[in-house]
């Protein structure tokens, strides 16, 4: 009789890796304890030894994405001025978000901040202070950056849900219905409708907008630093 191969033991890391893979394949709404257990070949109850229910699972998935963001720029800080290093960081974070397009909506929906966010932002503040910024100006810079360090821009008119997607047609229809009351916004939207091939993370979060906003803030901070 052929010996059966031993079952690979569960761990929190393995469960979360499977959860991220499932969300990548089918979106956050597909991520349930029952479905995740089936993908791992175990009963759903086995997962509760590693994660305390659905909210704990979502918190863990958010932590996993933030850890990926934090790991991405470690090889990017070896040269360049402060603007170059931060730009690389934020664009590296964006690549993580593009791999996980559901992540902006998930991060925005969490009631607690993933612990890795603090270390990530500490490194950003360290870059600013090391370049000569005061702590006060570094603090203001973080407010100006908003969600850019995490690789996405927060939506203005149609914020994403935890599902990480926005019904573009519905959002455009809503604005069109209010065209008389909102003539300037409607005209702007009509002029700025994205091509279908633009790899967006939200209704108006395209690569061009992301880099434009990032460069605008970095250039403005450089002028303030020189005062």
C-alpha positions in Angstrom: 0.0 0.0 0.0 1.3 3.4 -1.0 1.8 5.7 2.0 -0.4 8.8 1.9 1.5 12.0 1.7 1.2 14.0 4.9 -1.3 16.9 4.8 0.4 20.3 4.9 -0.4 21.8 8.2 -2.5 25.0 8.4 -0.9 28.2 9.6 -2.2 31.8 9.8 0.2 32.7 6.9 -1.0 29.9 4.7 -4.6 30.7 5.3 -4.1 34.4 4.5 -2.1 33.6 1.4 -5.0 31.5 0.2 -7.4 34.3 1.1 -5.5 36.8 -1.0 -5.3 34.4 -3.9 -9.1 33.8 -3.7 -9.8 37.6 -3.6 -7.5 38.1 -6.6 -9.3 35.5 -8.5 -12.9 36.3 -7.6 -13.0 39.5 -5.5 -13.6 40.1 -1.8 -17.3 39.1 -1.9 -16.3 35.6 -2.7 -14.1 35.4 0.4 -16.0 33.5 3.1 -14.7 31.1 5.7 -16.6 28.2 4.1 -15.2 28.9 0.6 -11.7 29.4 2.0 -11.9 26.2 3.9 -12.9 24.4 0.7 -10.0 25.9 -1.2 -7.6 24.7 1.6 -9.2 21.3 1.8 -10.3 21.7 5.4 -13.6 22.3 7.3 -14.4 26.0 7.8 -14.2 25.6 11.6 -10.5 24.7 11.3 -9.8 28.3 10.2 -11.1 29.7 13.4 -8.0 28.4 15.2 -6.0 30.9 13.1 -8.5 33.8 12.5 -11.4 34.9 14.7 -14.2 34.9 12.1 -14.8 36.9 8.9 -13.8 40.3 10.3 -10.6 38.8 11.6 -10.0 37.3 8.2 -10.5 40.6 6.5 -8.2 42.3 9.0 -5.6 39.6 8.3 -5.9 40.1 4.5 -5.4 43.8 4.9 -2.3 43.2 7.1 -1.0 40.9 4.4 -1.4 43.5 1.7 0.3 46.2 3.8 3.2 43.8 4.5 3.6 43.4 0.8 3.6 47.2 0.4 6.2 47.5 3.2 8.5 44.9 1.7 8.4 46.4 -1.8 10.6 49.5 -1.4 13.4 48.0 0.6 15.7 47.9 -2.5 14.5 51.3 -3.7 16.2 53.6 -1.1 19.8 53.0 -2.0 20.2 56.2 -4.1 18.4 59.3 -5.3 17.2 62.4 -3.5 14.2 62.3 -1.2 11.7 62.9 -3.9 13.0 60.1 -6.0 13.0 57.7 -3.1 9.4 58.5 -2.0 8.2 58.4 -5.6 9.7 55.0 -6.0 8.0 53.9 -2.7 4.6 55.1 -3.7 4.8 53.7 -7.2 6.0 50.3 -5.8 2.9 50.4 -3.5 0.8 51.1 -6.5 2.1 48.0 -8.2 0.9 46.0 -5.2 -2.5 47.6 -5.5 -2.7 46.8 -9.2 -2.0 43.2 -8.3 -4.8 43.3 -5.8 -7.4 45.8 -7.2 -9.9 45.0 -4.4 -7.4 46.2 -1.7 -8.1 49.9 -1.8 -11.8 49.3 -0.9 -10.8 46.8 1.8 -8.2 49.0 3.4 -10.7 51.9 3.4 -13.3 49.8 5.1 -11.3 48.5 8.1 -12.1 49.9 11.5 -8.5 49.3 12.7 -5.2 50.3 11.1 -3.0 47.3 10.1 0.1 47.5 12.3 2.5 47.5 9.4 1.1 50.9 8.3 2.9 52.6 11.2 6.3 51.2 10.3 5.8 52.1 6.7 4.8 55.7 7.4 7.7 55.9 9.9 10.1 55.3 7.1 8.4 58.0 5.0 8.7 60.5 7.8 12.3 59.4 8.3 13.0 60.2 4.6 11.4 63.6 4.9 13.2 64.5 8.2 16.5 63.2 6.8 16.1 65.5 3.8 15.8 68.6 6.1 12.0 68.8 6.7 10.8 69.7 10.1 8.5 67.3 11.9 5.7 69.8 11.5 6.1 70.0 7.8 6.5 66.2 7.6 3.2 65.9 9.4 1.5 68.2 6.9 3.1 66.3 4.0 1.4 63.1 5.3 -1.9 64.9 5.2 -1.3 66.1 1.7 -0.2 62.6 0.5 -3.5 61.1 1.7 -3.7 57.5 0.4 -0.9 58.0 -2.2 1.7 56.2 -0.1 -0.5 53.1 -0.2 -0.7 53.2 -4.0 -4.1 54.6 -4.7 -6.1 57.8 -4.7 -9.3 58.1 -2.7 -12.4 58.5 -4.8 -14.2 61.8 -4.9 -17.6 61.1 -6.3 -18.0 57.3 -6.0 -16.0 55.8 -3.1 -15.3 52.1 -3.4 -16.8 49.6 -1.0 -15.1 46.7 0.7 -15.7 44.8 -2.5 -13.1 47.0 -4.2 -15.1 47.9 -7.3 -17.2 50.7 -8.5 -20.1 50.5 -11.0 -18.7 53.0 -13.5 -21.9 53.1 -15.6 -24.1 53.7 -12.6 -21.8 56.5 -11.4 -21.8 58.2 -14.8 -25.6 57.8 -15.1 -26.1 59.5 -11.7 -24.0 62.5 -12.7 -25.7 62.7 -16.1 -29.1 62.8 -14.3 -27.8 65.8 -12.3 -26.3 67.6 -15.4 -28.4 70.7 -15.0 -27.6 71.1 -11.3 -23.9 70.2 -11.7 -22.9 71.6 -15.1 -19.1 72.0 -14.4 -18.7 68.5 -12.8 -20.7 66.9 -15.6 -18.6 68.6 -18.2 -15.4 67.6 -16.4 -16.5 64.0 -16.2 -17.5 64.0 -19.9 -14.0 65.3 -20.8 -12.2 62.8 -18.5 -13.9 59.5 -19.1 -11.2 56.9 -19.1 -10.4 54.5 -21.8 -11.5 50.9 -21.0 -7.8 49.8 -21.1 -6.7 52.2 -18.3 -5.7 50.0 -15.4 -7.8 51.9 -12.8 -8.3 51.1 -9.1 -11.5 53.0 -9.0 -13.8 55.2 -11.0 -11.2 58.0 -11.5 -8.0 56.5 -10.2 -5.8 56.0 -13.3 -2.1 55.9 -13.5 -1.9 59.4 -15.1 -3.9 60.9 -12.3 -1.9 59.1 -9.6 1.5 60.3 -10.9 0.2 63.8 -11.6 -1.0 64.2 -8.0 2.2 62.7 -6.6 4.5 64.9 -8.6 2.5 68.0 -7.8 2.8 67.3 -4.1 6.5 66.4 -4.2 7.4 69.5 -6.2 5.4 71.7 -3.8 7.1 70.2 -0.8 10.5 70.8 -2.3 9.7 74.4 -2.7 8.6 74.6 1.0 11.8 72.7 2.1 14.0 75.4 0.5 12.4 78.3 2.5 
